[in-house]
């Protein structure tokens, strides 16, 4: 389960999600090929919009932390 820590109030929501996932990857909680929760699951669980979570995932992909496999989901690189 993802936990959004008490983040910097000035950070955008997508940055909070992105940074939380990066922390979990860098600390070994999420390891290579670990499947991340679905965007819809994160939206429902935390009350974020689909646009917000999608933006966080796009930033993670651009930074080389995750990849998307069509029909299966997002995974840690």
Secondary structure as UniProt FT lines:
FT   TURN            9..10
FT   HELIX           13..26
FT   TURN            27..28
FT   TURN            32..33
FT   HELIX           39..46
FT   HELIX           50..62
FT   TURN            63..64
FT   STRAND          66..69
FT   TURN            70..72
FT   STRAND          73..76
//
